[in-house]
Every structure is written in C-alpha cells, then in structure tokens.
Amino acid sequence: MAYKIGVVGEKDVVVPFQLIGFDAYPVISSQQARETIRKMADDHYGVIYLTETIAQQIPDTIAFYDTQVSPAIILIPSHKGSLGIGQSRVNDNVEKAVGQNIL
C-alpha cells in the first residue's frame, strides 16, 4: 500500500507544499483540524505535516496519533516562525529512543 503525504495548517503555509506534490489542507479552526487529520488517517496518509500553531490548539489529537503506527504527525513552523514545539518533540523522541539527548 502506498501512503500519501499531506500538510494541514494555515493557508499561507500549506498551499506552497502543493508545488512539490503534497496534498494541502488549509484549516482555520481546531475542530476543522481534528476532522481533517482524522479523515487523512482513515485515507491512508503516512505522514501529516502540521503547523505548530494548529498543533498548539489540538494537543489531545496529537497525543492520540503519537500512540498510533500511522500516520506520523510532524510539526512544522507557521509563516510567523517557529514556536519551538516541533524541535522539542524531535528532541524528546531522540532521547526516548537513544536514552539521552544527543542533539
């Protein structure tokens, strides 16, 4: 089965990803983001890029998909810059896998 890649977040951020072949899903509310991510997971998306600003609004949804094999939710900065959430998640996952923070 081939998995798809998509991007969820503010329109200014997600639309340019279409140029490299990703599916783009602009959202404006946390409820819309939750529904979009659920539909994408049901539609066999393997990777979902999500803007940090939207991720801040839906921590319960992020936590749920962290316990699932697929899709992987990767946080990216918004057009306003990074909030540091994505980097923090990478550091936490590396520390969990290796036993210490090597980054």
C-alpha positions as CSV (number, residue, x, y, z in Angstrom):
1,M,0.0,0.0,0.0
2,A,1.3,3.4,-0.9
3,Y,1.0,6.0,1.7
4,K,0.3,9.7,1.0
5,I,1.8,12.8,2.4
6,G,-0.3,15.9,3.4
7,V,0.0,19.2,5.1
8,V,-2.5,20.7,7.5
9,G,-2.4,24.3,8.7
10,E,-2.8,27.9,7.8
11,K,-3.5,28.5,4.1
12,D,-0.3,30.7,3.6
13,V,1.8,27.7,4.8
14,V,0.2,24.7,3.3
15,V,-0.6,25.8,-0.3
16,P,3.1,26.1,-1.4
17,F,3.5,22.4,-0.4
18,Q,1.2,21.5,-3.4
19,L,4.1,22.6,-5.7
20,I,6.1,19.6,-4.5
21,G,3.3,17.2,-4.7
22,F,1.9,17.1,-1.2
23,D,-1.8,17.3,-0.5
24,A,-2.7,20.6,1.2
25,Y,-5.5,21.1,3.7
26,P,-5.9,24.7,4.9
27,V,-7.8,24.9,8.2
28,I,-9.0,27.8,10.3
29,S,-10.2,26.2,13.5
30,S,-9.2,23.4,15.8
31,Q,-12.3,21.4,15.1
32,Q,-11.7,21.6,11.4
33,A,-8.0,20.5,12.0
34,R,-9.2,17.5,14.1
35,E,-11.7,16.4,11.5
36,T,-9.2,16.8,8.7
37,I,-6.5,14.8,10.4
38,R,-8.9,12.0,11.3
39,K,-10.1,11.8,7.6
40,M,-6.5,11.8,6.4
41,A,-5.6,9.0,8.8
42,D,-8.6,7.0,7.6
43,D,-7.5,7.7,4.0
44,H,-4.0,6.1,4.5
45,Y,-1.8,9.1,4.9
46,G,1.6,8.0,6.2
47,V,2.9,11.5,7.0
48,I,1.0,14.5,8.0
49,Y,2.8,17.8,8.4
50,L,1.0,20.1,10.8
51,T,1.8,23.7,11.6
52,E,2.9,24.3,15.2
53,T,0.2,27.0,15.7
54,I,-2.6,24.5,14.9
55,A,-0.9,21.8,16.9
56,Q,-1.0,24.0,20.0
57,Q,-4.8,24.0,19.7
58,I,-5.2,20.2,19.4
59,P,-2.7,18.6,21.9
60,D,-5.2,15.7,22.5
61,T,-5.3,14.8,18.9
62,I,-1.5,14.9,18.6
63,A,-1.2,12.7,21.7
64,F,-3.6,10.2,20.2
65,Y,-1.7,9.8,16.9
66,D,1.6,9.6,18.8
67,T,0.3,6.2,20.1
68,Q,-0.5,5.0,16.5
69,V,1.8,3.5,14.0
70,S,0.4,5.6,11.2
71,P,0.2,8.5,10.4
72,A,3.3,10.2,11.7
73,I,2.5,13.8,12.6
74,I,5.4,16.1,12.0
75,L,5.2,19.7,13.3
76,I,6.4,22.5,11.1
77,P,6.7,26.2,11.7
78,S,4.0,28.5,10.5
79,H,4.5,31.6,8.3
80,K,5.1,33.5,11.6
81,G,8.1,31.4,12.6
82,S,8.8,28.5,14.9
83,L,7.4,28.2,18.3
84,G,10.0,25.5,19.2
85,I,7.3,22.8,19.7
86,G,8.5,20.7,16.7
87,Q,12.1,20.8,17.7
88,S,11.2,19.9,21.3
89,R,9.2,16.8,20.0
90,V,12.2,15.7,18.0
91,N,14.5,16.1,21.0
92,D,12.1,14.1,23.2
93,N,11.8,11.3,20.7
94,V,15.5,11.0,20.2
95,E,16.0,11.0,23.9
96,K,13.4,8.3,24.3
97,A,15.0,6.2,21.5
98,V,18.6,6.6,22.5
99,G,18.4,7.2,26.2
100,Q,19.8,10.7,26.2
101,N,19.5,13.8,24.2
102,I,22.3,13.7,21.5
103,L,21.0,16.7,19.6
